[in-house]
């Protein structure tokens, strides 16, 4: 393409111009040089024979990071997973890409090798740990100032940490505390076994689970089973129309044991309820004397906050001893 002839500019590109001085020197001027201006230029003198001179114009361009082809400024990955972070740039000469961590820590690359600077457009991290989270800097240089960089935040979504707490102190595995832990891809199960249980072990235990996204907890209360105090009484029914068994409080209940055989809590009767052979008002347990089927052995229990009192009551006819031998 012809650009100029003598002092006249032929090209329609206004960035080209030509000058001449008295020393027979012609100069071609290119303003606001662009990458498209790179190439060979020839100055020709139409003599016989023709005289020419060729020159090459090199246009350098500072680096520019291509965001659309690079990893976003913030990226997340689950712990122990792999991730590739990409940083691409253009410019001339072709930019060189290096990676470094903003906090000055080393980068763990292939085969767990640690480097302070990594060369290449793609930074490949394997089995990422929580120690690798933070800001990474992608820096592009090609010798033409200025160099440019991009900051990428790597967020590692850590697995939940699960532990037990008792009296505001973390429970650690020991001969006394056995902790079993099982997990799959999205669910974890932890079981705490307390060996050699004593009074000092009673109380509230909390199971806490937390990770970078939040925290949750559940609790379970370990308490002592109330002691049982029992006494036996034998009541012989003669002529009174009704037998009343006084109750300790409104939380008691009675159980009948036919033929003197201990009753296995079947048919327990709460105060205020009735059964075919009994009627229990709130404060006493009464049985009609004329109901032969009501005779037998009754276990009368009275509940308090700390002690369960049990009274074994034998209800029978006048010949009670011989009846019990059956």
C-alpha positions in Angstrom: 0.0 0.0 0.0 1.4 3.4 -1.0 1.4 5.9 1.8 3.1 9.0 0.4 4.5 10.3 -2.9 7.0 13.1 -2.5 5.3 15.5 -0.1 1.8 14.3 -0.6 0.1 11.7 1.6 -1.8 9.2 -0.4 -3.2 7.1 2.4 -6.5 8.1 3.9 -5.2 7.3 7.4 -4.7 10.7 9.0 -2.0 9.4 11.4 0.5 9.3 8.6 2.6 12.4 7.5 5.9 13.1 5.7 8.5 15.8 6.1 11.6 16.8 4.2 14.7 18.8 5.2 17.5 20.4 3.1 19.8 17.5 3.6 17.7 15.4 1.2 16.2 13.5 4.2 12.6 12.3 4.0 10.9 11.3 7.2 7.6 9.3 7.6 5.7 10.1 10.8 3.2 7.7 12.4 1.2 9.3 15.2 -0.6 7.3 17.9 1.0 4.0 16.8 -1.1 0.9 17.0 -0.5 -2.8 16.8 -1.8 -2.7 13.2 1.1 -0.4 12.3 3.6 -3.1 13.0 5.5 -4.2 9.9 8.0 -3.4 7.2 8.1 0.1 5.6 10.1 0.9 2.4 11.3 4.3 1.1 11.8 4.3 -2.7 13.7 6.7 -4.9 12.6 6.4 -8.5 16.0 6.6 -10.2 17.5 4.4 -12.8 18.3 2.0 -11.3 15.7 2.4 -8.4 17.1 3.0 -4.9 15.2 1.8 -1.8 15.6 1.5 1.9 13.5 -0.9 4.2 12.8 -0.5 7.9 10.7 -2.5 10.3 8.4 -0.8 12.8 7.9 -2.7 16.0 4.9 -1.6 18.1 5.0 -2.8 21.8 1.9 -2.9 23.9 1.8 -3.1 27.7 0.1 -6.1 29.2 -3.7 -6.2 29.8 -5.5 -8.9 31.8 -8.5 -10.4 30.0 -11.1 -10.6 32.8 -13.6 -12.4 30.6 -11.1 -15.3 30.1 -9.8 -15.3 33.7 -11.1 -16.6 37.0 -13.5 -14.2 38.8 -12.2 -12.1 41.7 -13.7 -14.5 44.2 -14.0 -18.2 44.0 -14.9 -21.0 46.5 -14.0 -24.6 46.7 -14.7 -27.4 49.2 -11.9 -28.6 51.3 -9.9 -31.5 49.8 -11.2 -30.7 46.3 -9.1 -29.5 43.3 -9.3 -26.1 41.7 -7.8 -24.3 38.7 -7.4 -20.6 38.7 -6.8 -19.0 35.3 -5.2 -15.6 34.4 -4.9 -14.6 30.8 -3.5 -11.4 29.4 -2.6 -9.9 26.0 0.0 -7.4 24.9 3.2 -7.3 22.9 5.6 -9.0 23.5 3.5 -11.8 24.9 3.1 -11.2 28.7 4.5 -13.5 31.3 2.1 -14.6 34.0 3.3 -15.3 37.6 1.3 -16.1 40.7 2.0 -15.2 44.3 0.1 -15.1 47.6 -0.8 -11.7 48.9 0.2 -12.6 52.5 3.6 -13.8 51.4 2.9 -17.5 52.2 4.1 -20.2 49.9 2.0 -21.9 47.2 1.5 -25.6 47.3 1.7 -27.0 43.8 2.2 -30.5 42.2 3.3 -33.3 44.6 2.9 -30.9 47.5 5.9 -28.8 46.4 5.9 -25.4 48.0 7.0 -22.3 45.9 6.9 -18.6 46.5 6.2 -17.8 42.9 4.4 -19.9 40.3 4.8 -19.3 36.5 2.0 -19.9 34.1 -1.5 -18.8 33.2 -3.2 -21.6 35.1 -2.6 -22.3 38.8 -3.6 -25.8 39.6 -4.2 -26.6 43.3 -4.9 -30.2 44.5 -6.7 -31.3 47.6 -7.1 -27.8 48.8 -6.8 -27.3 52.6 -8.1 -24.4 54.8 -4.5 -23.2 55.1 -4.6 -22.2 51.4 -7.5 -19.9 51.5 -6.8 -16.2 51.0 -5.8 -13.7 48.3 -3.8 -14.7 45.3 -2.2 -12.2 42.9 -1.9 -12.8 39.2 0.8 -10.5 37.7 1.3 -10.0 34.0 4.6 -8.4 32.7 6.2 -8.1 29.3 8.9 -5.5 29.8 6.6 -2.7 28.7 5.4 -0.6 31.7 3.2 -0.7 33.5 2.8 -4.3 34.7 -0.8 -5.3 35.7 -2.2 -7.6 38.3 -5.5 -9.2 39.4 -6.5 -10.2 42.9 -8.4 -13.4 43.3 -9.8 -14.4 46.7 -9.9 -18.2 47.3 -12.5 -19.3 49.9 -12.2 -22.8 51.1 -15.4 -24.3 52.4 -14.1 -26.3 55.3 -15.8 -29.5 56.6 -17.7 -29.0 59.7 -15.8 -29.4 63.0 -17.9 -31.4 65.5 -17.2 -31.7 69.1 -18.8 -32.2 72.6 -18.8 -29.7 75.4 -19.5 -30.3 79.0 -19.5 -27.5 81.6 -18.1 -25.1 78.9 -15.1 -27.5 78.4 -14.5 -29.5 75.2 -14.7 -33.2 75.8 -11.6 -34.9 74.5 -11.2 -38.7 73.8 -9.8 -40.6 76.8 -10.3 -43.8 78.8 -13.4 -42.2 80.2 -14.8 -40.6 77.1 -15.1 -42.7 73.9 -16.0 -40.7 70.8 -17.2 -42.4 67.7 -17.3 -40.4 64.5 -18.8 -41.5 61.1 -19.5 -39.4 58.0 -20.4 -39.5 54.4 -20.5 -36.9 51.7 -23.0 -34.6 53.5 -23.9 -36.1 56.9 -21.8 -36.8 60.0 -22.7 -38.8 63.1 -20.9 -38.5 66.4 -21.6 -40.7 69.5 -20.2 -40.0 73.0 -19.8 -42.9 75.4 -19.1 -42.1 79.1 -17.5 -45.0 81.0 -17.5 -45.3 84.8 -20.5 -43.0 85.2 -20.4 -41.0 88.5 -22.3 -38.1 90.1 -19.8 -35.7 88.6 -20.8 -36.7 85.1 -24.5 -35.7 85.4 -25.5 -32.5 83.6 -26.0 -31.0 80.2 -23.8 -32.1 77.2 -23.7 -30.0 74.0 -22.8 -31.3 70.6 -21.5 -28.4 68.5 -20.9 -28.3 64.7 -19.4 -25.4 62.9 -17.7 -24.4 59.7 -17.1 -21.2 57.7 -20.8 -20.9 56.8 -22.2 -21.0 60.3 -22.7 -22.9 63.6 -25.4 -25.1 65.1 -25.7 -27.3 68.2 -27.8 -29.8 70.1 -27.9 -30.8 73.7 -28.7 -33.8 75.9 -29.2 -34.0 79.6 -27.7 -36.9 81.6 -29.4 -37.4 85.0 -29.6 -40.0 87.7 -32.5 -42.5 87.8 -34.4 -41.9 91.1 -33.9 -44.5 93.8 -36.8 -46.7 94.9 -37.9 -47.2 98.5 -40.4 -50.1 99.0 -42.4 -51.5 101.9 -45.0 -54.2 102.2 -48.4 -54.3 103.8 -51.1 -56.9 104.1 -54.7 -55.7 104.4 -57.4 -58.3 105.3 -60.8 -57.4 104.2 -63.7 -58.6 106.5 -66.9 -56.7 106.7 -66.0 -53.1 105.6 -67.7 -52.2 102.3 -64.6 -50.5 100.9 -60.8 -50.5 101.3 -58.9 -47.2 100.8 -55.2 -47.0 100.0 -53.9 -43.5 100.7 -51.6 -42.0 98.0 -48.6 -39.9 98.5 -49.4 -37.4 95.8 -51.3 -36.9 92.5 -48.5 -38.6 90.5 -49.0 -42.1 91.9 -50.5 -45.1 90.2 -51.5 -48.7 91.2 -50.8 -52.0 89.6 -52.6 -55.3 90.4 -50.7 -58.6 90.7 -53.2 -61.5 90.4 -52.5 -64.7 92.4 -49.6 -63.0 94.2 -47.5 -63.0 91.0 -45.5 -59.7 90.5 -47.3 -57.6 87.9 -45.2 -56.4 84.9 -46.6 -52.9 84.8 -49.3 -54.0 82.4 -52.6 -52.2 83.1 -51.0 -49.5 85.2 -53.7 -47.2 86.5 -53.1 -43.4 86.9 -54.9 -41.5 89.6 -58.3 -40.3 88.5 -58.7 -43.2 86.0 -60.8 -46.3 86.4 -60.6 -50.0 85.5 -63.1 -52.9 85.6 -62.1 -53.8 89.1 -60.9 -50.5 90.6 -61.6 -46.9 91.0 -58.9 -44.4 91.9 -60.0 -40.9 93.0 -57.1 -38.4 93.2 -55.9 -39.1 96.7 -56.8 -42.8 97.4 -57.2 -46.1 95.8 -60.5 -47.9 96.6 -61.8 -51.4 96.0 -65.4 -52.6 96.8 -65.4 -55.5 99.3 -68.1 -57.4 97.5 -66.0 -57.7 94.3 -64.3 -61.0 94.6 -62.3 -60.4 91.4 -60.7 -57.3 93.1 -58.8 -59.4 95.6 -55.1 -59.9 95.0 -51.7 -58.1 95.3 -51.5 -54.5 94.4 -48.3 -52.5 93.9 -48.9 -48.9 94.9 -46.3 -46.4 93.7 -46.0 -42.7 94.7 -43.7 -40.5 92.7 -41.7 -37.5 94.0 -39.0 -35.4 92.3 -36.2 -37.6 93.7 -37.6 -40.8 95.1 -40.1 -43.4 93.9 -41.9 -45.0 96.9 -43.4 -48.4 96.3 -45.9 -50.1 98.6 -46.8 -53.7 98.0 -50.4 -54.2 99.4 -52.1 -57.6 99.7 -55.9 -57.4 99.4 -57.6 -60.7 100.2 -60.4 -62.3 102.1 -60.3 -63.5 105.7 -58.2 -66.6 104.8 -55.5 -64.5 103.3 -52.5 -66.7 104.1 -54.0 -69.8 102.4 -55.0 -67.8 99.4 -51.4 -66.6 98.9 -50.2 -70.2 98.8 -52.1 -70.9 95.6 
